[in-house]
Amino acid sequence: MSRSAPHTPAVPLGDAGPQDGEGSHFPASLLYTAARLYYEDDATQAEVAEQLGTSRATVSRLLAEAKRQGIVRIEVIPPAEARPGDLADRLARALNLTSVYLSPQLPAPGTGRTVVDVMGRVLAPAVGRALGEAGLLPGDVLLVSSGRTVYEVAQFDLAPLPGVVVTPTVGGNDQPEEWYQTNEITRLVANRVGGRANYLFAPALPGVELYQSLLNDPSIQRVLHLWPRARCALMGVGAPPLTRSDIPRFVPTGSTSLRAAVGDVCSRFYDREGAPVDFEDGERLIAVELAALQHIPVTIAVAVGKEKVDSIIAGAKGGYFNHLVTDPVTATDILASPALSG
């Protein structure tokens, strides 16, 4: 015999063993013992028969009866790409994240509705699950970034988080688009979760004199002091800045340093390895530092689209988020990207 079976005391069948055709009369304990030896201990049917003091034919009947009674359950699993749960698990492992939440598939271009038209509605349930599993209690701080994706998600119901303190991660700017108004997004999210909004009345990139006065303002300090206390952060992921047509005006797109940037979270840019990328006057940026994000227990990024694949991969490398909400196509594109192993 090529291998020795693990030692298990023999369970002689004696009079308890049925005749052919009477498989349902096997004792349940005997069915369990045979199944455990064969399926868990990897004993062959001959080894099981030897330990139980019976024949291989009887062992075969024992195993068949164990399956019939539900003592043994065998699952046939389809390919991973056909199972959203498997796809999410594969992506979480590949990006070294705690978890990935997959939304239903967003509509393809040319289906009569743009992605933006339905993005919030499709992504919101998955974002709600991620927030609901964050373990937030009344008084805990939830940070919220600006950006189109988070703004669209905030139009729909999320998880109930009564008493949670919702706070922006970055100051505002003078652009007309709603998704750049950080206080408005904070208000929307707070309403959706039943939390308490705290507003940051400061521009994202103030001038030198204003910057110093803002840092000394008690209302600004109150918000900045909440950032290190955060238990959770919800953020969008920006595409490479120099390829975007829609970007905050305070970002100097002519900056040489930004050529190395592949994405941003909370208006903080990073390169392909996840290392921070600074830009001119960036030391005055009123936004959560990337290093601070690495210490927040639950950080949830929400991002979809081929243009954000490299941004997501690099952000995960940097450790700026440990949970990701995306759709199946983006997840598949990430797993196929050369940047994942680069």
N, C-alpha and C positions, 0 to 999 in steps of 0.2 A: 504494500500500500504506500503511495507516494507521500502521504501526510498522515499525521496522527490526529484523531479527533479529540477535542477537549474532553476532559473527564467529567462525565455526568453519571450518577448512579443509574444502573439499569432499572427500568420500570417494566417488569415482566407483564405480559398481557394476560397470562393465565386465562381464567374464565371470562375476564372482562372483554376480551377481543371478540368481535363479531365474526360470523361466517360471511362468505362472499354475499354482497347484496344487502348487508346490514350495516353499512358504514355509519349511519346516523346514531348507532348505539355505542360508538367509541366514547369513553369518558373524556370530558372536556380537558381535564388535566393532561391526559395522554396526547391529545391533539396539540395542545400548547407546547408540550415538551418536544414532540417531534418537529413541530414548526420552528421552535427556537433553535434547536440543534442544526436544522437544515438551512434556515434563512439567516440567522444571526451569527451562529458559530461556524458556518461554512462547512459543516460536515457533509460528506456524501451520503446518498441514501443507504449504501452498504454500511457505512460507519454508524448511521442512525439505527439501522436494523441490529447491528452488533450490540450497541449500548442498550437498546430496548429489549433485546432477547427475542427478536421476531425476524420475519423475512423482509426482503426488499419489496416484495409485492404488497405486503401489509403496510410498509412505510409509505409507499405510493398512495395507497388508499387513505392513510392518515392525513397526508398532506392535501389530498383532494378534498377531504371532508373538512379540514381546517379552513380551506378557502371558501367552501360552501357555507360554513357557519359564520364567516366574517372574522375568524381568529387571524387569518392571513388575508391581507388586502394588497393586491398588486395593481399599481397605477401605470398606465401607458401614457407617457408624456410626449406631446407633439414637439416639433422643432422649436427652439427658443424664440425665433422670430415670430412665431404664431401665438405666443403667449406674452401679453403685455407685462405681467409680473416678472417673467424671466428676463425680458428686455430691460426692465428697470433694475433688476438685481445685477445683471451683467454690467450695466452702465455705472451703477454705484461702485462696484468693485473696480472697474477700470479707472474711475476718477478718484478712487479712495474717499468716497463720500459715505456718510451715515445712511442716507437713503435717497432714492429718486422717486418722484411722484409723476406718473405719466397721465396727461390729459387725453381725451379723445383726439383724433386726428383733426387738425385745422383744415379748412377747405383749401383745395388747390386753386391757384390763380386761374381765372377764366370760368369759374363755376357760378358767376353771377353775384357773388359777394366777396369783398376783399377780406384778407386775413384780419385786418384791423377791425372790420365790422363785427366780427364774432370772437375776436381773440379773448376779450375779457370774460365773455360768457362761457367759453370752452375751458379756459384756464382756472377760473375762480373756484370750482369745486375741488380741484387738486390743491390749490393754494390753501383753501379752507381745511383740507385734511392735514396738510403740513402744519398749519398754525394750531389746529386742534390737538395735534400730537406733541406740541412743544412743551406741554406741561406748565403753561403760564397761570399764575395766580393773581388775584387782585393786588395791585401795587407794583407788580413786575413791570419792567420797562420794555416796550416793543419799539424798535427803531424802524423807520420807514424811509426808503429812498424816493427820489423823484424819478421820472422817466415814463415813457409811453406805456410800457407793459404794466407796471404797477398801477398807473392811473386807470387803465382800462379794467384791470382786475377789481379795483376798488369800486367799480360801478355795480358790483353784484354782491350777494350775500357771502359772507365768509364764516369762520367759526365764531361762536359766542365766547367772548373773553371778557366778562364783566369786570370792571375795575382796573383793567390793564392800562398803563400809562403809555400813550402813543406819541412818539416824538420824531421829528424829522432828522435825517442824517446830514443834511446840507442846507446852507442858506438858499434863498431864492434868487431870481434874476428878473430882468425887466422884459423878458420875452412874452408875447401874448398867448402862446400855447398853454393849455391847462396843465399838461403833464410836466411843465417846468415850475409850476407853482407848488412848492413843497408844503406850505401850510394847508393848501387846499387838499392835497393828497392825504396829508395827516388827518384832516377833518373827515374826509370820506372813509378812510380805514377805521378811524375811531368809531364812527357811526355804524359801520358794518359789523364790528366786533363787540360793540357795547362798551368801549373803553373811554378813557379821558384824554382828550387831545391837549398837547402842550405845543405851543407855536414858537417858531424861531424867527423873530423880526429882525433879520439881518440879511444883507446881500451875500451871495456865495463868495464873491471876491471883491471886498471893499478896498478903497484907497488906503494909503499908509496911515493917514491921520484918523480916518474913520475906523480903521481896523483896531487901533489901540483903544479908542474910546468904546468900541463895542465890547472888547474883552473885559472892560471895567464896568459894563452895564449890568446891574443885578438881574434883569430879566433874561439877558443873554447868558449870563453865568449859570442861571438856574437850569437852562436847557443843556449847556455844555457839561454840567456836572451830572446830568442823567446818563450821558453816553457811557461812562465806565461802569455804570450799574446795570446796563442792558442785559436782559436774559435772552432776547431774541431780536433778530433783524430780518426784515423783508426787503429785498433789493432787486432791482433790475440789473441786467448785464449789458453794457454798451458794446457795440461793434467797434472795430478799429477806428480811431477818431478821424484819420485822414481820408477814410473812404465814406464817411457819413455826410449826407446832405442836411441832416437835422442834428444840430449839436449846440449846447449852450454857448451864448455869445462870449462868455468870459474865457472860454478855452481858446488859446492862441494857436490856431491851426497852422500858422506859419512857423511854429516852433520846430527847430531841428530835432529836439529831444523826443517830440511826439512821434517821430517816424518809427521809433522802436516800439511804440505802444500798440498792443493788439486788442485792448479792451479796457473797461473801467467798471467799477462799482462805487456807488456813492460819490461820483465825480472824481475818484482817485484812479489814476491810470497805472497800468502794469504791462510788462513785456511778455514774451512767449514763455518765459520761465516763471512768471508770476512775480517778478521783482518790480518794486515801485518805479514809476517813471515820472520825474518832476518836470515842471515847465516854468517859464518865466513868471515871477511873482506868485508862484504856487505856494510859497510859505505863508501867504496871507489867506489862503483858501479856508473858509469856515466849513469844514466837513469832517466827518469821522475819519480818523487815520486808518489806513489799511492794517497796521499792526494791531489796532484796537479791535478790528473785526475778528482777528484770529483768536481772541480771547472770549468772545461772546459764545455762550453754550450752544445756542441754536441759531444758525445763520441760513436763511432760505433765499436762494437765487431763483428768479423766474425769467426764463429766456427761451425763445424759439427762433428758428430760422437758420438757414445755411450760413448767412453772413456772420452769425454769432458762434459758430462752432469753435474756432480758435480762441475766441474770447472766453468761452465757457471752460475750455480745457486749461487755459493759462490761469484763470481765476481759481479753479480747483487746485492747480499746482501750488498756487500761492497760499492756499488755506483760507481764502476770504469767505467761503461759504462751505457748509457741510451737508446741506440738503439742496436738491435741485428739483424744480418743477419745469417740465418741458413736454413736448409732444413726441409721438413715436418716430416721425421722420427725422426730427432733429437728433433724437437719441441714436438712431441708426447711423446718421451722418457722423456723429461724434465717434462712435465705435469704429467707423471705417476710416477716420482721419489719420494721416501719417503723423500729425502733431501729437497724437495720443502717446506714441512711443518715442517721440523725438526728445 
